[in-house]
């Protein structure tokens, strides 16, 4: 991936909590010229504590040439620790939209992801957090 390619553009999608009735809603930034602009945008959002507390996840999209946006990174807040984690996942925006609309079971929408990756998408919990905080019958 050539980040300096002038045909590449990036945008930020935020999943924002809109209340119990509406749940999470996506909001998209204007296209940014490079990843540094996206990082600056995330820092500005995080500096606004009122807004940052409503953001459930960040997704960076990349547009290659004139084609469709492809998901590059997914950031989620862990439902166990509240810590933000970022994971590179081979998913498309269409798949993420289907998940958020409830248009199928996660294992059917993302059969190519591991169970750990799907758990991360749903809850923000990483495998390390799972191992540390969730006791199994074997423990």
C-alpha positions as CSV (number, residue, x, y, z in Angstrom):
1,X,0.0,0.0,0.0
2,X,1.6,3.3,-1.1
3,X,0.4,5.9,1.4
4,X,1.9,8.7,-0.6
5,X,0.0,7.8,-3.7
6,X,-2.0,11.0,-4.7
7,X,-5.0,8.8,-5.7
8,X,-5.3,7.4,-2.1
9,X,-7.7,9.2,0.2
10,X,-8.7,8.4,3.7
11,X,-11.8,9.1,5.8
12,X,-12.7,8.4,9.4
13,X,-16.0,6.6,10.4
14,X,-17.0,6.9,14.0
15,X,-19.7,4.8,15.6
16,X,-21.4,7.1,18.0
17,X,-23.9,6.1,20.7
18,X,-27.1,7.9,19.9
19,X,-29.2,6.6,22.9
20,X,-31.0,3.4,23.7
21,X,-33.6,3.9,21.0
22,X,-31.2,4.4,18.1
23,X,-28.1,2.6,19.4
24,X,-24.8,3.2,17.5
25,X,-24.9,5.4,14.5
26,X,-22.1,5.9,11.9
27,X,-20.7,9.4,11.2
28,X,-18.2,9.9,8.4
29,X,-15.5,12.6,8.1
30,X,-14.8,14.5,4.9
31,X,-12.0,12.8,2.9
32,X,-8.6,13.4,4.3
33,X,-5.4,13.6,2.1
34,X,-3.3,11.2,4.3
35,X,-3.2,9.2,7.4
36,X,-1.6,12.0,9.4
37,X,-4.8,14.1,8.8
38,X,-6.9,11.2,10.1
39,X,-4.8,10.9,13.2
40,X,-5.1,14.6,13.9
41,X,-8.9,14.3,13.5
42,X,-9.0,11.5,16.0
43,X,-6.9,13.5,18.5
44,X,-9.3,16.5,18.1
45,X,-12.3,14.3,18.8
46,X,-10.5,12.7,21.8
47,X,-9.7,16.2,23.2
48,X,-13.5,16.9,23.3
49,X,-14.4,14.7,26.3
50,X,-18.2,15.2,25.7
51,X,-17.9,13.8,22.2
52,X,-15.2,11.2,22.8
53,X,-17.3,9.6,25.6
54,X,-20.0,8.9,23.0
55,X,-17.7,7.4,20.3
56,X,-17.8,3.6,20.5
57,X,-15.3,2.8,17.7
58,X,-13.2,4.4,14.9
59,X,-12.7,2.8,11.5
60,X,-10.3,4.2,9.0
61,X,-11.3,3.8,5.4
62,X,-8.9,4.1,2.4
63,X,-10.0,4.8,-1.1
64,X,-7.6,3.4,-3.7
65,X,-7.8,5.2,-7.0
66,X,-11.3,5.7,-8.0
67,X,-12.5,2.5,-6.4
68,X,-14.5,1.7,-3.4
69,X,-13.4,2.4,0.2
70,X,-11.7,-0.5,1.9
71,X,-11.4,-0.9,5.7
72,X,-7.9,-0.5,6.9
73,X,-8.1,-0.5,10.8
74,X,-10.8,-1.0,13.3
75,X,-10.6,0.6,16.8
76,X,-13.0,-0.5,19.5
77,X,-13.3,0.2,23.2
78,X,-13.1,-3.0,25.2
79,X,-16.4,-3.7,27.1
80,X,-14.3,-5.3,29.9
81,X,-11.6,-2.7,30.5
82,X,-12.7,0.4,28.5
83,X,-9.3,0.4,26.8
84,X,-9.2,1.2,23.1
85,X,-7.6,-1.4,20.9
86,X,-6.9,-1.3,17.1
87,X,-6.9,-4.3,14.9
88,X,-6.3,-4.7,11.1
89,X,-9.1,-6.8,9.7
90,X,-9.8,-7.9,6.1
91,X,-13.4,-6.6,6.1
92,X,-15.4,-4.4,3.7
93,X,-17.7,-1.5,4.5
94,X,-20.6,-3.6,3.1
95,X,-19.9,-6.3,5.7
96,X,-19.7,-3.8,8.5
97,X,-23.0,-2.2,7.4
98,X,-24.7,-5.7,7.4
99,X,-23.4,-6.3,10.9
100,X,-24.6,-3.0,12.3
101,X,-28.0,-3.5,10.6
102,X,-28.3,-6.9,12.1
103,X,-28.6,-8.4,8.7
104,X,-27.2,-11.8,9.7
105,X,-25.1,-13.6,12.2
106,X,-21.6,-12.4,12.6
107,X,-20.1,-15.8,11.6
108,X,-22.1,-15.7,8.4
109,X,-21.1,-12.1,7.6
110,X,-17.5,-12.7,8.4
111,X,-16.8,-16.4,7.8
112,X,-13.2,-15.5,6.9
113,X,-12.5,-14.0,10.4
114,X,-11.4,-16.0,13.4
115,X,-13.7,-16.2,16.4
116,X,-11.3,-13.9,18.3
117,X,-11.5,-11.3,15.5
118,X,-15.3,-11.5,15.5
119,X,-15.4,-11.1,19.3
120,X,-13.3,-8.0,18.9
121,X,-15.7,-6.6,16.3
122,X,-18.7,-7.1,18.7
123,X,-17.2,-6.2,22.0
124,X,-13.7,-4.7,21.6
125,X,-12.3,-7.5,23.7
126,X,-8.9,-8.8,22.6
127,X,-7.7,-12.4,23.1
128,X,-5.3,-11.2,25.8
129,X,-8.1,-9.5,27.7
130,X,-10.3,-12.6,27.4
131,X,-7.5,-14.8,28.7
132,X,-6.8,-12.4,31.6
133,X,-10.4,-11.5,32.7
134,X,-12.7,-14.3,31.7
135,X,-12.3,-17.5,33.7
136,X,-13.0,-20.8,31.9
137,X,-14.0,-24.1,33.4
138,X,-10.4,-25.3,32.9
139,X,-9.1,-22.6,35.2
